[in-house]
C-alpha cells in the first residue's frame, strides 16, 4: 500500500496525472522517484554507521545531495554507493578458492 500523499502537480489546477513518454505518470510515481533519504535512513538501508556516511559525504567521497545545507541521499545515490562498494571474489593467497 502506497502511503505517499496524493498532492496536485505544481502549476496544475487538476493535479493527479502527468503525460510523458506515451503514458500517464501519476503523482505517486513522481513523488516516489523524487524521494530523498535522510542520513539516518540511508545509513539504515546501507547497514553502515550514520557517522561514516556523513563523514564520506562531507569529504565528497560518496555521491550525495544537498538541499540547501541539509544532507540527503536519493535512491540513485544509494545505488551508486552500493555499486561502487561491490568487489569481485578473490582467490586465497595460495591460489585455491576458499571452499
Secondary structure, DSSP 4 states (H G I P E B T S, - for coil): ------PPPTT-SS-SEEEETTEEEEHHHHHHHT-EE-HHHHHHHHTS-HHHHHHHHHTT-S--EEETTEEEEEHHHHHHHHHHH-------TTSS---
